[in-house]
Amino acid sequence: MLDPSDLIGIDEVLAWRIIAVARSIASGLDALEDGPARTSAIAILVGVAREAQARGSRQVAGQRMGPASVNYQPDVSWFSTEDRDALRAACGPAPAAGGPIGRFPKSTVVTRLWPEEQEGP
């Protein structure tokens, strides 16, 4: 299970927030065992946390010199698309969603054109 001590050099409160959001992106994150996938996931989370601490340039909407002003984009995620994809990939393939479950009733016309294959004995 991931905890703030895995995110070395990151404030504990921010680390908990980053981990909570990461779990919503990749639900299998806590199941990762020691190895390259876990190390990669932790590296991604540390990078996201460091950018969150520094309010990276990706979140700056506009700047002015006098009198000095910086406008940030509202509701910009700390996690880039690449971060999200990499976390999901580290947790393994996601189960297919939206496919048919079970067998459908046989239709007289369709059954003759495309016979249903039998599963098992």
SVG drawing of the C-alpha trace seen along z (x, -y; Angstrom):
<svg xmlns="http://www.w3.org/2000/svg" viewBox="-37 -48 50 80">
<polyline fill="none" stroke="black" stroke-width="0.4" points="0.0,0.0 1.3,-3.4 1.8,-6.0 3.4,-9.4 6.8,-8.0 7.0,-6.5 7.0,-10.0 10.4,-11.1 10.8,-14.9 7.1,-15.7 5.0,-17.3 2.8,-14.6 -0.5,-16.4 0.2,-17.0 1.4,-13.4 -1.9,-12.0 -3.8,-14.2 -1.7,-13.0 -2.1,-9.4 -5.9,-9.8 -6.3,-11.2 -3.9,-8.6 -6.1,-5.8 -9.1,-7.2 -7.1,-7.1 -5.6,-3.6 -7.4,-1.6 -4.8,1.2 -2.1,-1.2 -2.0,0.2 -1.7,3.8 1.6,3.1 4.4,5.2 8.1,4.1 9.4,4.0 9.7,1.8 5.9,1.0 5.8,-0.2 9.0,-2.2 7.6,-3.9 4.3,-4.7 6.2,-6.3 8.4,-8.3 5.2,-9.6 3.6,-10.5 6.8,-12.3 6.9,-14.3 3.3,-15.2 3.8,-16.3 6.8,-18.4 4.9,-20.2 1.9,-20.7 4.3,-22.3 5.8,-24.6 2.5,-25.4 4.2,-24.5 4.0,-26.6 1.3,-24.3 -1.2,-25.9 -0.3,-29.5 -3.0,-31.2 -1.4,-34.7 1.3,-36.9 1.7,-40.7 4.8,-42.7 3.4,-45.8 1.9,-45.6 3.1,-42.0 0.3,-39.5 0.0,-35.8 -3.3,-34.2 -3.7,-30.4 -6.1,-28.2 -9.0,-27.1 -9.5,-23.4 -6.4,-22.1 -5.5,-18.6 -2.1,-18.0 -2.0,-14.8 -1.3,-15.2 -2.8,-12.8 0.6,-11.0 0.7,-10.7 -2.8,-9.1 -2.0,-6.7 1.3,-5.7 -0.3,-5.0 -3.0,-2.9 -0.4,-1.0 1.6,-0.3 -1.4,1.3 -1.9,3.7 -4.6,4.0 -8.0,2.8 -11.0,5.2 -13.0,4.8 -16.2,2.9 -19.4,2.8 -19.2,6.2 -22.1,8.7 -22.5,11.0 -24.1,14.3 -25.9,15.8 -28.7,14.2 -31.9,15.9 -31.8,17.5 -33.5,15.7 -34.9,17.8 -33.5,15.7 -30.2,14.7 -29.5,18.2 -29.8,19.6 -27.5,16.9 -24.9,16.9 -25.1,20.0 -24.1,19.5 -21.1,21.5 -21.4,23.9 -19.2,23.4 -18.0,26.4 -19.6,29.9"/>
</svg>
